[in-house]
């Protein structure tokens, strides 16, 4: 009787692509249309399963998969999983010294800005000075936009991300579908949010332009990527444009997201109708007296968008400013929040607003996901030198080290909370029996406590075993 394929045990930094035949010769594993693979490691962790083990008594997954999908047939200790009859013909991958996880979710990023690279920033110089740098470096050529997004996708996969919420940024000041097309061709799954600005004298024309683009789309999913809408932020989008976005989203069942309460400049403009944001709009020649009456009412950004928040089902990004009253609105509306920890630190948000209230949001029953924002605000060593790319694993580890955040909570923040923001099922980012994960990762990690804690205290980069690699 021929021996079943068995991958030679290796550490997590290698990728075992071969098997051994009965004579002990090394052959590449030939995949049929549907294959079954047994994967062992020291532990398994996800939002629904936590199985600690060790090299002597490993945890295991049995996965049925083809080129497009994966399904968990069994999960548990190796002894338990080997009781499944499909193990008899399964190929095998061993990852001693590692923890198995589902592919992660990056719920907010800007892939079309990847070409800019990491950039230093002095928070004291203000947010609008940074915006000027971004505007000066934005791309308008479709081929260049696609190349920037493609490089961002490479960094997402490097960071263990299989599901992403990307902002399809404007090109030449106009909404663009180019980032969506590039993301759809990448093999990743997620949502590409069509970004638009609509304020002052440009409000009506911008609403019409976005509606025209949406009505021109014949199918709102390309590859595994859905189209969504992102009215940029309350300091760049008038209230009536938010309402128009909400109407479009309801009609075409498009996911919605918006930046909210990100910077002190935004807060000043919303509350007082003054400051650098007003000066920017005036310098662009698009401010008018009619717009003046919509701002300067003493409201916080959250209060300013209360009607939209309560009626649209939109998710929101950042929320660096969040009073008790703001939190009550978000909690009552069951709004999903995306927090980008390193971006908030980069812009010095804590100096202006105090510590981010993501833990209070979680305690209030809100689902808080993690995002990276663009590569611009990330430490240079994270992207390639540390091998963590545009991954939210680094964001989660940052919170664990800084705030002592519970590791199992962080696992949810980079998996199921993110998938729910993007409108994907939990099964796409869990490893429970019957789940259909977008991808499966191995992460070198060990230690005391739960497997989630091992992962958060490790500095190692993830490796895709199956899925979006």
Buried (B, 14 or more C-beta within 10 A) or exposed (E): EEEBBBBEBBBBBEEBEEBBEEEEEEEEBEEEEEBBBBBBBBBBBBBBBBBBBEEEEBBBBBBBBEEEEBBBBBBBBBEBBBEBEBBEEBBBBBBBBBBBBBBBBBBBBBBBBBBBBBBEBEBEEBBBEBBEEBEEEBBEEBEBBBBBBBBBBBBBBBBBBBBBBBBBBBBEBEBBBBBBBBBBBBBBBBBBBBBBBBBBBBBEEBBEBBBEBBEEBEEBEBBBBBBBBBBBBBBBBBBEBBBBBBEBBEEEEBBBBBBBBBBBBBBBBBBEBEBBBBBBBEEEEBBEEEBEEBBBEEBBBBBBBBEBBBEBBBBBBBBBBBBEEBBEBBBEBEBBBBBBBBBBBBBBBEEBBEEBBBBBBBEBEBBBBBBBBBBBBBBEEBBEEBBBBBBBBBBBBBBBEEBEBBBBBBBBBBBBBBBBBBBBEBBBBBBBBEBBBBBBBBBBBBEEEBBBBBBBBBEBBBBBBBBBB
